[in-house]
Amino acid sequence: MYPDFEPDGGRPPRRRSTGMYLFRNLLVVAAATVVALLVSGFLRGDPRITSLFPALPGATRETPGNAQPGPAGTAAAPGSTRQQDDAPPPGLEEAANPLLTPVKPAVESTSYKFLATNPDGTPVGYSPCRPVHYVVNADLAPAGSEGLLEDAVARVSAATGLKFINDGATKEKPTAKREAYQPKLYGDRWAPLLFSWTTPETSPALAGKVIGTGGSTAYSFGTGPRSYVSGRLDLDTAQITELLGLPGGADYVSAVMQHELAHVVGLDHVDDPIQLMYPEIGAPDGLAAGDLTGLYKLHAAHCRDDL
């Protein structure tokens, strides 16, 4: 439906990055949108597409930005210490106050959008009162990618005030329905974010010209506030290897990583082409005023000693 090459100007093939958002525990939000990456210039038109992934049995389905509470189900009430089969004991590493203070944007902008908000108007995000752990499957990491992911994480950390902790290497590979709680692999805690260098064969969402995917899983108690508890980011090794071989390619790879990480922590696409969260990355300038404002406001997400 969308051409993979702009013949005029001799531009390189488009690289697409897909933001995928999954909310679970009796509540599922799923959407896929396409981001076209150009080595020079903005792509004309808007090649974004939206599709819904299958909901979990008994779950409700929503669209980004229009989130509503799901059915109560069997989850424990807020503040309860009773452990659920699909959740770890609550409150691990949760502090009384946010761990870090985000960098306030020099210029505020309204060009941002949250993936979802709670009934009280707060954004759905990770608790700022506990660290966000992540692991990396770098078995297929291409030469030239060293340090790019760590730099992107640091930029998002500074903008959100979320404290990220690298738990090191993992052999876990991306799966279609990754569980947010994997006690056999990670112990009695929420599974860390999984960052993977991978292939379309392992991660089918990377088929075609999709260069990366990212999303998070949210948990809620009945009609209470939702918070992200785990997530993943997949990067197509072959396409990124090709991109790294082009002049300035590392800057574009960094832009893709920051874009996808912003999805992971809670930002949606916007219609402002100046922002990195615009569905088409035309220049590798990094996070702009709207992106930074949205990431800064994610610091208002709920602290969750009940999760």
N, C-alpha and C positions, 0 to 999 in steps of 0.2 A: 504493500500500500504506500509506503514511504520510500523514496529512492535512497540508495546508499551512497550516492556520489553526486556532487554538484559539478556538472561538466564545465560550466563557465568559470574561468579563473584557474583551472587546474587544481582545484582543492582536493585534499586527501579524503579518503573515505570517512564517513561520519562514525563517531563512536557514541554509543548510547549508554546511559547509565539509568538504571531502574530503581525507583524508590518503592519498596514494598513494606506495608505496615500491617502488623498482625496483633490483634488484641484477643486475649484468651481468658479462660475461666468463665464460661457461660456467656462470653461476649467476644465477638469477632469483628474486627474491621479489616478489610483487605482491599488494597487498590494497587494498581501498577501504572506508572506513568513513565513516559520515555523522555530522556534528556539527550539531545543531540550535541555532541562535542565536535567543535571545529578547531583546526589548527590556526585558522585565521578567519576573521570576519564572523558576523552573525548569520545564522541560517535563516533564510526567508520562510515565513509561514510558521506554523506551530504543529510539529509532528507528534504531539503528545497523544497517547491513547490511554484509556482507562478500562480495566477489566476487573471483575470480582473473582477471587479464588473461592473454592468451596468452603462453606462454613462448617464448623464442628457440629456434630450431632447435638441438637437441642439448643444451639447457640443462635443469637440474633446477629444480623448483619447490618452494618452501617456504612456510611460514606464519610471520608475525611472531612473534618470541620463541621460535622453535623452529628456529633456523638451523643447518644442518649444512654441512660443506665440500662443494663440488662437485667434479666430476672434474678431473683435472690439465690436460687439454687440451694446448695448445701454448704456454702462457705461459712466460716466462723464469723461472728460479729467482731467489729473493730475492737482492739484491745484484748481479744481472747488469746490465750497462750496455747490453745488446742491446736495440734499439728494436723494439717490436712494431708491426704495421700499425695496430692499434687503440689505441695508447697513445703518448704523447710520451716523449722521453728522460727518464729518471728523475731525481728529486732536485731539480727546479727550485725554488728559493727555500727549500729545506728547511734548517733550522738544526739545530744540535746539541741544542738544548733548546727546550721550549715557549716561544712568543713572548710570551704574556701569562699572568698569574696570575688565575684566576677568583675572583670574590667568594664567599667561603664563606657558605653560608646561615646566618642567625642561628639558625634552628631547623631541625634535620634531620628528614626525614620519609621513611618507606618507601613513600609513595604516588607512586611513579614506576615506569615500565617502559621498558626499552630496546626498540627495534624488533628488534634482533638482537645477539647476543654472539658473540665468537670462542671457540674451544675452550679458551683459557686463562682465560675468564671476563671478559675486557675487553670493553667495549661496542664495537660497530662504529660508527665516527665519523670525522670529518675529522681529519687529522693536526694536532695542536696546535703542531707545529714549523714550519708554513708558513702563510702568509696564505690566507684563503678569498676569492677574487675573485668579484665579482658585477657584472652589467650589468643595466640596467633599460630595458625598452621601455615608455615612458610616453606614447606617442602618444595613448592613450585615457584617460589619468589624469584623474579627475574633479576639479572644483573642490572644495576643502576637504580634499583628501587630502595636501596638501603637508606633507612632514616626517614623516608617520605611518610610512612604511616605514623611513626612516632611523632613527627612534626605536626601532622594533621590533628592527631589526638591532643597535643599540647595546645594548639590554637583553639580547638573547641572547648577544652578544659578552661582556658583563660576567659573565654567568652561567656561560659555558662556558670562557672564556679563549681563545676563537678570535678571531684578528685578521681582521676583514673589511675588504676594500678595494673601494671603489666604482670600477669601471673606466669608469663613465659610461654614456652612452646607447647603445642598440643598435637595429637594425631587425629583428633576429632575432625570429621569432614562434614560439610554442610549437607543437610537433609531437608526434604520438602516440609516436614513437620518437626522441627527441632523442639525438644521439650525444654521448658524454662527451668525445670528442676530435674537434675540428673545426679542423684546421690551416689550412685555406683562410680561415677566418673569424677565428680567434683565435691562429694561430701554433702553434709547437711547445710547447704546454702543454695541460693539461686545460682544457676549456671552462669559463668562469666560470659560476657560478649565474646562471640567467636568471629575472628577476622581470618578469612581464608583466601589464599591464592589458589585458584582452582580452574576448572574447565567446564564447558557446557555439558559434557557427559556426566559430570558429578553434580553440577548445579544447572539444571535445564533452563532456568530463568535467564541464563547468560547466552542463550541461543541467538544466532544471527549477529547483529552488531551491538548487542548489549554488552557493555564493558564492566558494569558493576551493579550490585544490588545491595540494599540495606534496609533494615527494619527492626522493630522491637516488639516485645510481648508485654502486654499490660495485665495487671491483676487487680481485682476489686472484690469487695465484700458486698454483695447485694447491690443496693443503690448508692453505696458509699463511693468516695473518690477513687479513681483509677490511677495507678502509677506503673511506670515501666519497671520491669524486674530483670529482663535479659533481652538479648538481641543478637544480630549477626550482620556481617558485612562480607560479601563475596566479590572478589576481583578476578577478572578473566586474565590469566597469565599471558596467553598468546597475544591478545590485543594490546595489553599494556606493554609487553616487550616491543611490539611494533611501534607503539607510540613513543616509548622511551628512546627509540632510535632516530626520532625526528628532532630537528632543532627546537629547543624549548619544550620538548616533550615532557620532561620531568615536572614542569610547572603545570601542565594540563593534568597529569596524573594526580598531582597534589590537589588540584581543584576538584577533580572527581572524588577523591577521598574525603575532602572537607564537605562537599555537597552530600555525599552519602552518610557521613557521620552526623550531619545536621538532621537528616531524616531519622537516623537512629535515636537521637535525643529528643526529637519532637517537632521539627519544622516541616512544613509542607511547601509545595511549590507556590510561587507568586507570579504575577503577570508583569512585573517590572524587569525589563531586560538588563538593568544595571546590576541586579542582585545575583549572587551565586546560586540562589535557590530558584532562579528562573529556569524553566525546563530546558533551555538551550544555553550551553556554556560557550560564549563567543570569545572570551579572552580570559586568560588564567590570572585574573587580578585578585583572586581570593575573596574572602568574606567582605561584603560591602555594608553600608550603614544599616540597611533594613535587616540583613542577615544577622548582624551583630546585635541589633536591638531585640530581635526575636530570641536569639540565644540568651541574651542578658535577662529577658523576662522569664525564661524557663527556670530561672533561679527561684521563682515564686512557687514552683511545684511543691506539693505536700511532702513534709518529712513523714516517714512511715515506720514507727516503731512497732506497728501491728503487722507488718509484712516481713 
